[in-house]
């Protein structure tokens, strides 16, 4: 059995419409002729029954032809609409295929991003563990350094070297340029001077000071500076800006800047620390007097 396609139906419908249009015109011509004959017969008082019967049949045929034409035109309009719907359907299918491809690509990107995120989280966890280990090792070193057998000798050595080891290192006016010095592990003696000046430095700040000295002596300023800034930010959040611990942290950061040759930044930090000590400890406190004298001479002996 032969399958009739939509194109065949459309073509046949157009042919039928043309035939019906021709037949309609012929019927109109015949009907006009009959009507003319009927008028002539009536003028002659003749019998018009046969002519009227033919006229009625022609009118019925014309109505049938016009009905067929209307149905054919409806079929053509429906065929055009179906073609339009089919085109829209094909367009939507193409969009669905494209969206499926984009969705697959987005799934791949999401999987890759999740893998990167997991790797980053693992790396952060590893770094946190390393940080805790370093803090623990530095605590051990701090307690080992405070052994009673060596404490007296260490204090005497710190007193002899306090001026040289804690010098901020600002260049004199006759120097050609900045000569940065590497921070020495002996610089924690400044912390001991602070305690003797009437202000007790917390143990965690001593540990942090030693850790910063270690990083700076290795030239790892990219670790030492953020460590100081983070500790300073935490202190300001918990204790406020005007607190002796904040001043101590500012002095530690000034030492690191001094070692990098950033003398202007170091001086600004020292002035800020001096202002905090004047507010919290009073102008007559030994720590304030020591810090003022050291800033005047470009030193860092106010590191308490």
N, C-alpha and C positions, 0 to 999 in steps of 0.2 A: 504494500500500500504506500502510495506516494505521500510524503509529508508536505503539507502546504505551509509555506513560510509566511511571515507577516508581510514581507515585501510583495509576495505574489498576491495576497489578499488586497493590499493597497492598490496594486496595479490593476487588478480586475475590477475593483470598485470604481476607479477612475474611468475605466472603459465603459462600465455600465452607466455611470453618470452622463458621459457624453452621449450614449445611445438614448437614454431617457430624455435628455435635453432635445435631441433631434426629433424624437417621437412626440414630445410635447409641442414643439413648433408645428409639426405636421397636423396634429389634432386641432390646434388653434386655427390653422388655415382652413381645415375642413369645416370646423364649427362656424367660422365667419361666413363661409360659402352657404351653409345650410340656413343660417340666420337671414342672409340676403334673399335666398330662395323663398323662405317662409314669408318674408315681407311682400314679395312679388305675388305669391299665391293668395295672400290675404287681400291684396288690392284687387285681385281678379275674382275674389270670393270663391276660391277653389278649396279643395280638401287639404288641410295641413296636418292631418293626424300622422301620416307617415314621416313627414319632415320633423315634427315635434318628437316622435319616438327616436329618430336618429340623433336629434340634438341632445336628448336626455342621455342616451348611451355614450355619446361623445363627452358630455360633461362628467359622467361617472368615470370614464376612462382617464380624463384629465386629472380628476381628483386622485385616482390610483397612481398615476404617473408622478404627480407632485408629492404624494406620500412616499413613494419609492425614492424620489430625489432627496427628500428630507432625511430619510433613514440613511441613505448613502452618505450624505454630508455629515450626519452624526457619526457614522463609522469612520470617516476620514479624520474628523476632529479627535475622536477617541484614539485612533492610530497615532496621530501626532502627539497627543498627550502621553501615550504609552512610550513613544520614542524618547520624549523629554524625561519621563520618569526613569527609563532605563539608563539614559546618560547620567542623570543625577546619582543613580545607584552605583554606576561604575566609578564616578568621581568620589563618592563616599567610601567605596571599597579601597580606592587608591589611598585616601586619607587614613583609613584604618591600618593599611599595611605600613604606611610611613610612621604612624603613631606607635605601632608595635615595634618597629625598628628602633625608634627613639627610646621607647620604654626599655628595650633590651640593653641599649647603650647606657641608659641611666642606671640600670641594675648593675652593670659591670663597673661603672664609675663609683657607685655606692659601695660595692664590695671592695674595690681598691682603697677607697677612703677609709673604710672600716679597718682594713688591714694596717694602713698607715697609722690610724688612731691607736690601734692595739699595740703596734710597735713603739709608738711614742709613749704610751702609758707604761709599757715595760721599761723603757729607757729612763723615764722619770722615776719609777720605783727603784731602779738600780742606782741612780744618782742619789736618791734620798738615803738609801742604805749606805752608800759610800760616805755621804755627809755625816750620818750618825756615827759611822766608824771613825772618821777623822776627829769628830768632836770627842768621842770616847778616848781615842789615843792621846789627844791633847790634854784631856782631864788627867789621864794617867801621868803624862809628862809633868803636869803642874804639881800633882801630889808628890811625884818623885823629886821634883826640884825643891819642894818645901821640906825635905827630910831634915830632922833636927841636927844631925851631925854636920851638915853642910850649910845650915841656915846662917850661922854667925859669919862664916867666911864669905858667903854670898852678899850679905848686907854690907860688909866692909868694902868689898869690891864695887858694889853699886854706888856707895858713897864717894869712892875715889873717882869713878868714871861717870858720875851723874851729869856733869856739865858737858862732857864731850859726847857721850852716847845719846843724849837727848837734845842736842843742838838741832834746831829746825833746818839749818843749812841754807838760810837766805844768803845770796851772794853779796859781797861788799861792793861799794860803789866803784872801786878800781878794778874789779874783775871783768874779764872779757865777756863772759857769758855764764849761764847757770851750769853748775857742776853737780848734778844730782848724786846723792849718795844712797847706797843700799842700806835698808834698815837692818840694824844689828839685833840679834836676840837679847843683847844686854839691855835694850831699851825698856823692858818691863820694870826696871828699877824706878821709873817715874811713878808707877802705880804704888810702890811702897812708900815713896815720898808723900803721896796724897794721903795715905792712911795716917802717917805721922803728922800730917798737917791738920788733923781734926776731922777728916771725912773718910769713912770706911768704904772702900770700893767693893761692890758685890763680886763674889767669886766668878760668876758667869762673865762679867766684863773683863776680869783678868784673863780668863780662858780665851775669850774672843780676841783680846789684845795680842796674846801669844800666837793665836792662829793667824791673825792678820800679818804679824811680823814674819811668820814662816812663809806665807804666800809672797809677801813683798820681797823677802830676801831671795826667793826663787825667781823673781821677775814676773810673777803671775798676778799682775795688777788687775787683769780682767776678772779675777776671782776675788781679790782683796777688796776692791772698791765696791762692787755690788754687795759683798758681805757686810761692809761697814754701813752702807746706805740702808740696807734692809733692817739691820739691828737698830739704826737710828730711827727709822720709821716706826718700828715696833715700840721703842721706848717712848716716843712722842705720843703714840696712841694710848699707852698704858699709864704713863706718868705725867704727860703734858710736856710742852716745850721747855718751860722754865723748871728744870730739875737737874741736880748735880750729875746724875747718870747720863743725861743728854749731853752735858758739857764734856764729860769724860769721853763719850763716843765721838763728839766733834773733834777732840784733840787727837784721837786715834786716826780718824780720817785725815786730819791735817798732816800727820806723819807720813801717810801714804802719798798724799799729794806732794809733800816736800820731796819724797824720794823720786817722784816722777818729774821734778823740776817745775811743778805748778805752784810757784811761790805765792802768787796773788790769791789763788783759791785757798791755799793753806792759811794765809794771813786773815782772810775773811772769816774762816772757820774759827780761828783762835780768838778773834774779836768777839764773835758770837758767843763762844764759850765763856769769855771773860764777863760779858754782860749777864749771862745766866748766873755765874758765881756771885757777882755783885748783888743780884736780886735775892738769891737763896741763902748765901753764906754771910753776906754783909761786906762792906768795904774794908773792914779791919781784919778780916780773916786772913791767916797766913797764906792760904792757897791763892787768894785774890792778889795779894801783894806779889807773890812769886810769879803768877801768870802775867801781871802787868809789867814787871821788870823784864821778863823773858820776851814778851812781845816787843817791848821797846828796843831790846838788843837783837831781835830777829831770831830768838831761840824758841825751844819747845819745852822748857822745863815745867810748864804748867799743865802737863799731860794728866794730872790727876783728875 
